Amino acid sequence: MNGLRHLVTRGAAPLLSRRAVNGVLATRKSHTVETGAPLTHFTDEETMLRDTVRKLATEKIAPLVKKMDEEEKIDAGVLQSLFDNGLMGIEVPDEYGGTGASFFSSMLVVEELSRIDASVAAACDVHNTLVVNLMAQLGNEEQKKKYLPRLSQDMVGSFCLSEPLAGSDAFSLKTEAKKDGDHFVINGSKMWITNSDVAGVFLVMANADPSLVKFFQDNAVLIINVSNFQGYRGITCFIVDREMPGVSVAPKEKKLGIRASGTCMVHFDNVRVSKANEKSCDTLNLLKIFL
Ligand SMILES: Cc1cc2nc3c(=O)[nH]c(=O)nc-3n(C[C@H](O)[C@H](O)[C@H](O)COP(=O)(O)OP(=O)(O)OC[C@H]3O[C@@H](n4cnc5c(N)ncnc54)[C@H](O)[C@@H]3O)c2cc1C
């Protein structure tokens, strides 16, 4: 089959033009928002998108589901086909090399993948809706230019929030990012991190000012915009590249289900990330998030 990438964009001989693609994939904006149609009613383009991903999942992924489950690993070819077909940068704007579609399109894609393999769906979902969207919505221009094309085309991302003692109560996370001149030094461990076995970049929630935890507890008020680099209770998000010294990924957890999806602990041991610095943009990082 011709992949979604061809359907929507940029192969040498795309089936549809870019304009048509945006018409196909960004259609939810004009469909539901403008027409007020129910979510259960798909436009022709959305139906086409759903059918295209269904075909990809049935033909390319389904034959490998058992093998991937037994090997506890997503087949590299399957992962590549997600990239090749534009399914790893679904909402990434066109100018950053993505598909330029809507959140609704992401949901259609994840739903179709889930029909065949929940592990592949989880990988695609976490990558698109947590990592890529956070980067696209909150990253600065330099960060977006550096990471979004890679995330859309060949680099998997992980979202690192949970810790051994901070699950539902994510605000209690203990990972710290201590300021050290023009750098932050990150120390802590993250648990249950999807895609961490293969990720090239990690979005790491860490506390850049633990004193604010007490401040917020004492004052019991949500104060947003405490300062430029402090999120809620001091928690901020850092972009950490896999190859940075001090980053280590533990062996995969043995799970009962969605076993092909890599879920590991990730340790950050004195990982130095620099502040956004025009010269070494392979470091910081600050996406300000207010959890
Ligand atoms: C397969 C898998 C992949 C994951 N991938 C990621 C990832 O990519 N990135 C990431 O950051 N995290 C990830 N997680 C972690 C996930 O987000 C946490 O497991 C989740 O936040 C729950 O935390 P916990 O497991 O510590 O459970 P707990 O917080 O200990 O909760 C246990 C139970 O108690 C309930 N509970 C908790 N607090 C309350 C309360 N106040 N009142 C009533 N009930 C309560 C919960 O609903 C739950 O049923 C993943 C987890 C799994 C299993």
The ligand as a Gaussian input file, in Angstrom:
#p B3LYP/6-31G(d) Opt

LIG

0 1
 C        2.821000       0.421000      30.879000
 C        3.056000       1.733000      31.567000
 C        3.640000       2.779000      30.849000
 C        3.859000       4.002000      31.487000
 N        4.484000       4.997000      30.776000
 C        4.808000       6.157000      31.438000
 C        5.547000       7.170000      30.748000
 O        5.876000       7.071000      29.564000
 N        5.896000       8.271000      31.439000
 C        5.552000       8.458000      32.758000
 O        5.896000       9.481000      33.316000
 N        4.848000       7.510000      33.426000
 C        4.471000       6.368000      32.796000
 N        3.776000       5.392000      33.461000
 C        3.440000       5.598000      34.870000
 C        1.980000       5.915000      35.083000
 O        1.723000       7.228000      34.666000
 C        1.710000       5.700000      36.575000
 O        1.695000       4.308000      36.748000
 C        0.444000       6.322000      37.009000
 O        0.630000       7.711000      37.114000
 C       -0.019000       5.762000      38.364000
 O        0.990000       5.861000      39.305000
 P        1.389000       4.595000      40.207000
 O        1.616000       3.412000      39.329000
 O        2.480000       5.020000      41.124000
 O        0.101000       4.274000      41.057000
 P       -0.379000       5.012000      42.391000
 O       -0.299000       6.488000      42.218000
 O        0.325000       4.396000      43.559000
 O       -1.895000       4.608000      42.415000
 C       -2.296000       3.267000      42.717000
 C       -3.814000       3.228000      42.773000
 O       -4.309000       4.136000      43.787000
 C       -5.221000       5.058000      43.182000
 N       -5.032000       6.369000      43.821000
 C       -3.891000       7.081000      43.864000
 N       -4.089000       8.219000      44.517000
 C       -5.375000       8.237000      44.901000
 C       -6.183000       9.171000      45.615000
 N       -5.703000      10.308000      46.088000
 N       -7.477000       8.854000      45.828000
 C       -7.997000       7.695000      45.371000
 N       -7.276000       6.771000      44.675000
 C       -5.992000       7.048000      44.447000
 C       -4.886000       5.094000      41.713000
 O       -6.013000       5.467000      40.923000
 C       -4.468000       3.659000      41.451000
 O       -5.588000       2.837000      41.229000
 C        3.490000       4.168000      32.858000
 C        2.896000       3.129000      33.548000
 C        2.684000       1.918000      32.923000
 C        2.058000       0.802000      33.719000

